[in-house]
Every structure is written in C-alpha cells, then in structure tokens.
Amino acid sequence: MKRICSIYKSPRRNEMYLYVEKKNALKLVPETLLTAFGPPIHSFDLVLSPERALAREDIHQVLANLEKQGYHLQMPPAEDEYIQHLPEELLRRNDPI
C-alpha cells in the first residue's frame, strides 16, 4: 500500500509534523488539532510504502493512521531523549556547564 503524502511542520512546536495524504490535503485533520498545531507549513511530499524506513516514526503505524484517521501526527522527541547526555559530553570537553 503506497501513499503519496504531504508533510507539514508546526510553527508552534519544533520537530512536530503532520502527515496527510496529498489528495486529501488537510481536509481530514480535526479543526481542534489544526488549532493546536498552528498554521501548517508545507515541508515536502513523500511516497510512503511499508518498505520505506522513516527516521523517527514506525512506517507501519504512520500508514495505519493514514488509513484509519486520514492523518498521522509526529510529536517532538521527549526533552530527556536529546539532552540526557549533554552534561556528560560537556564534561568530556572540559567546558564549563
């Protein structure tokens, strides 16, 4: 099952993205989600298929969400995921914290 998707980024939250089928655009996204997301900024279009790997999302979950609800929301990573090792890295470089 291949899908041609448009990917939008949120102007309100860094690294939050909305995947929608290009043919439907944003028509199936609930208004409350769009309000919280902010005015969507089109990033790029992409062909998704079960064979394609995504950097931060499970392709099967993305395709299932597109099929069931017409969109997939990619949330930003939890803060502790990307700052967890920061002090350790700074100490190794002998930089003041």
Phi and psi restraints in degrees (value plus and minus 20) as a CYANA .aco file:
   2 LYS   PHI    -115.4   -75.4
   2 LYS   PSI     124.5   164.5
   3 ARG   PHI    -153.7  -113.7
   3 ARG   PSI     114.3   154.3
   4 ILE   PHI    -112.2   -72.2
   4 ILE   PSI      97.1   137.1
   5 CYS   PHI    -136.6   -96.6
   5 CYS   PSI     130.6   170.6
   6 SER   PHI    -126.5   -86.5
   6 SER   PSI     116.2   156.2
   7 ILE   PHI    -132.1   -92.1
   7 ILE   PSI     107.3   147.3
   8 TYR   PHI    -136.8   -96.8
   8 TYR   PSI     123.6   163.6
   9 LYS   PHI    -125.9   -85.9
   9 LYS   PSI     133.4   173.4
  10 SER   PHI    -106.6   -66.6
  10 SER   PSI     115.4   155.4
  11 PRO   PHI     -99.2   -59.2
  11 PRO   PSI     -29.3    10.7
  12 ARG   PHI    -117.3   -77.3
  12 ARG   PSI     -51.0   -11.0
  13 ARG   PHI    -150.8  -110.8
  13 ARG   PSI     101.5   141.5
  14 ASN   PHI     -81.1   -41.1
  14 ASN   PSI     115.5   155.5
  15 GLU   PHI      48.3    88.3
  15 GLU   PSI       3.0    43.0
  16 MET   PHI    -123.8   -83.8
  16 MET   PSI     106.9   146.9
  17 TYR   PHI    -150.3  -110.3
  17 TYR   PSI     131.6   171.6
  18 LEU   PHI    -140.8  -100.8
  18 LEU   PSI     101.5   141.5
  19 TYR   PHI    -119.7   -79.7
  19 TYR   PSI     109.3   149.3
  20 VAL   PHI    -158.5  -118.5
  20 VAL   PSI     136.4   176.4
  21 GLU   PHI     -90.8   -50.8
  21 GLU   PSI     114.9   154.9
  22 LYS   PHI     -78.4   -38.4
  22 LYS   PSI     -58.8   -18.8
  23 LYS   PHI     -84.3   -44.3
  23 LYS   PSI     -48.4    -8.4
  24 ASN   PHI    -116.7   -76.7
  24 ASN   PSI     -36.3     3.7
  25 ALA   PHI      31.4    71.4
  25 ALA   PSI    -149.5  -109.5
  26 LEU   PHI    -119.2   -79.2
  26 LEU   PSI      -9.9    30.1
  27 LYS   PHI     -79.2   -39.2
  27 LYS   PSI     -52.9   -12.9
  28 LEU   PHI    -114.1   -74.1
  28 LEU   PSI     -21.3    18.7
  29 VAL   PHI    -102.8   -62.8
  29 VAL   PSI     106.8   146.8
  30 PRO   PHI     -78.3   -38.3
  30 PRO   PSI     122.4   162.4
  31 GLU   PHI     -78.7   -38.7
  31 GLU   PSI     -57.2   -17.2
  32 THR   PHI     -83.7   -43.7
  32 THR   PSI     -57.5   -17.5
  33 LEU   PHI     -87.5   -47.5
  33 LEU   PSI     -63.5   -23.5
  34 LEU   PHI     -82.3   -42.3
  34 LEU   PSI     -56.5   -16.5
  35 THR   PHI     -84.5   -44.5
  35 THR   PSI     -65.6   -25.6
  36 ALA   PHI     -89.6   -49.6
  36 ALA   PSI     -55.5   -15.5
  37 PHE   PHI     -88.8   -48.8
  37 PHE   PSI     -54.7   -14.7
  38 GLY   PHI      73.6   113.6
  38 GLY   PSI     152.4   192.4
  39 PRO   PHI     -81.0   -41.0
  39 PRO   PSI      93.1   133.1
  40 PRO   PHI     -81.0   -41.0
  40 PRO   PSI     117.2   157.2
  41 ILE   PHI    -129.4   -89.4
  41 ILE   PSI      96.5   136.5
  42 HIS   PHI     -84.9   -44.9
  42 HIS   PSI     105.6   145.6
  43 SER   PHI    -117.8   -77.8
  43 SER   PSI     -72.5   -32.5
  44 PHE   PHI    -191.8  -151.8
  44 PHE   PSI     149.1   189.1
  45 ASP   PHI    -129.6   -89.6
  45 ASP   PSI     132.1   172.1
  46 LEU   PHI    -172.3  -132.3
  46 LEU   PSI     120.2   160.2
  47 VAL   PHI    -110.3   -70.3
  47 VAL   PSI     101.5   141.5
  48 LEU   PHI    -126.2   -86.2
  48 LEU   PSI     117.8   157.8
  49 SER   PHI    -167.2  -127.2
  49 SER   PSI     141.2   181.2
  50 PRO   PHI     -77.7   -37.7
  50 PRO   PSI     -43.9    -3.9
  51 GLU   PHI    -101.1   -61.1
  51 GLU   PSI     -36.2     3.8
  52 ARG   PHI    -104.8   -64.8
  52 ARG   PSI     111.7   151.7
  53 ALA   PHI    -111.7   -71.7
  53 ALA   PSI     123.4   163.4
  54 LEU   PHI    -132.0   -92.0
  54 LEU   PSI     131.0   171.0
  55 ALA   PHI     -83.2   -43.2
  55 ALA   PSI     -66.5   -26.5
  56 ARG   PHI    -141.9  -101.9
  56 ARG   PSI     -23.8    16.2
  57 GLU   PHI    -142.2  -102.2
  57 GLU   PSI     132.7   172.7
  58 ASP   PHI    -100.3   -60.3
  58 ASP   PSI      96.6   136.6
  59 ILE   PHI     -76.8   -36.8
  59 ILE   PSI     -56.4   -16.4
  60 HIS   PHI     -87.1   -47.1
  60 HIS   PSI     -57.3   -17.3
  61 GLN   PHI     -89.4   -49.4
  61 GLN   PSI     -60.4   -20.4
  62 VAL   PHI     -81.4   -41.4
  62 VAL   PSI     -68.2   -28.2
  63 LEU   PHI     -83.9   -43.9
  63 LEU   PSI     -59.0   -19.0
  64 ALA   PHI     -84.4   -44.4
  64 ALA   PSI     -62.5   -22.5
  65 ASN   PHI     -85.6   -45.6
  65 ASN   PSI     -59.0   -19.0
  66 LEU   PHI     -82.3   -42.3
  66 LEU   PSI     -60.6   -20.6
  67 GLU   PHI     -88.2   -48.2
  67 GLU   PSI     -66.2   -26.2
  68 LYS   PHI     -96.8   -56.8
  68 LYS   PSI     -65.5   -25.5
  69 GLN   PHI    -139.1   -99.1
  69 GLN   PSI     -30.2     9.8
  70 GLY   PHI      69.7   109.7
  70 GLY   PSI     -16.7    23.3
  71 TYR   PHI    -180.2  -140.2
  71 TYR   PSI     143.6   183.6
  72 HIS   PHI    -156.8  -116.8
  72 HIS   PSI     110.6   150.6
  73 LEU   PHI    -123.5   -83.5
  73 LEU   PSI     100.7   140.7
  74 GLN   PHI    -117.5   -77.5
  74 GLN   PSI      95.5   135.5
  75 MET   PHI    -103.2   -63.2
  75 MET   PSI     134.1   174.1
  76 PRO   PHI     -84.9   -44.9
  76 PRO   PSI     135.1   175.1
  77 PRO   PHI     -85.4   -45.4
  77 PRO   PSI     132.5   172.5
  78 ALA   PHI     -82.2   -42.2
  78 ALA   PSI     123.5   163.5
  79 GLU   PHI     -74.7   -34.7
  79 GLU   PSI     -60.9   -20.9
  80 ASP   PHI     -86.3   -46.3
  80 ASP   PSI     -40.4    -0.4
  81 GLU   PHI     -86.9   -46.9
  81 GLU   PSI     -57.3   -17.3
  82 TYR   PHI    -126.7   -86.7
  82 TYR   PSI     -26.4    13.6
  83 ILE   PHI    -134.3   -94.3
  83 ILE   PSI     -19.0    21.0
  84 GLN   PHI     -75.9   -35.9
  84 GLN   PSI     -61.9   -21.9
  85 HIS   PHI    -120.5   -80.5
  85 HIS   PSI     -16.4    23.6
  86 LEU   PHI     -77.7   -37.7
  86 LEU   PSI     -72.5   -32.5
  87 PRO   PHI     -78.6   -38.6
  87 PRO   PSI     -59.9   -19.9
  88 GLU   PHI     -80.3   -40.3
  88 GLU   PSI     -63.5   -23.5
  89 GLU   PHI     -86.3   -46.3
  89 GLU   PSI     -59.2   -19.2
  90 LEU   PHI     -85.3   -45.3
  90 LEU   PSI     -60.5   -20.5
  91 LEU   PHI     -84.0   -44.0
  91 LEU   PSI     -57.2   -17.2
  92 ARG   PHI     -85.0   -45.0
  92 ARG   PSI     -49.3    -9.3
  93 ARG   PHI    -108.5   -68.5
  93 ARG   PSI     -22.7    17.3
  94 ASN   PHI      42.7    82.7
  94 ASN   PSI       7.6    47.6
  95 ASP   PHI    -106.1   -66.1
  95 ASP   PSI     125.5   165.5
  96 PRO   PHI     -88.7   -48.7
  96 PRO   PSI     125.8   165.8
